[in-house]
Amino acid sequence: MSLFDFDDAFRKYLESKYASESKKPTIGRYWPSQLGYCLRRQYYRFRNPKPTNPDSFRFFERGHVFHRWVADVLANTPGLKVLASERSLSIVDFKTDPPFTLDGRLDDLILVEEQDTGQRILIEVKSTETPFSMLEKPSRAHVLQIMPYLLSQHADVCCLLYLHPNLASKTFTIPYDKAAMVELMARGRLLDSCLRVGEPPVAEARMDPKSDWECKKRCEYVEECSKNEK
Ligand code: SF4
């Protein structure tokens, strides 16, 4: 028997590192990374927070390991200058009363400058196990998520970099799209108003065969949703 139990050390490390993931979120502050997913699920997260499944922490950690690795590769790529790989974002929408805030961190994104052209490029790293043959276009939630960062960092484009556990990659280049930014803010406004009146948004993932994977694979609120709980 080994004297050292790495699994146990890793579990404790993950629990302490990601403890804040299970904290109750605050109405009025929303994350761009969540707003592209089922809004009803986000609503239940605010109304009835549940502890994050510890298995998800491994997934978060893998994302951070990939991020650090990509930042290191880019920092050593001739002709590229890494400008930032961690920065916070806060956009306030004053159209609502009270106003709501889009809060985020650039901690999954890396901002680089191409030295020949001066182009500012955001790199958003996503780990995925989906075979690339099935990944014909980036997820809409990922496209929406990057819009406030493109806007606030004055970046020319974003490269959504999907990385497989075997480190193979597939990249999509996405320019800023005002309509996508408007859609993201409208989703934030809708979630905010639903939370303030205590009325859940429609079960959008369940109603769309392209996104019902979210109900089957990820959602902790299937029971509440099927009963239309408030
Ligand atoms: S079960 Fe599906 S539709 Fe209902 S809240 Fe969860 S993800 Fe949304």
Residues whose N, C-alpha, C, O or C-beta is under 5 A from the ligand:
A	BS01	SF4	C38 R40 R41 A203 E204 A205 R206 E214 C215 C219 Y221 V222 C225
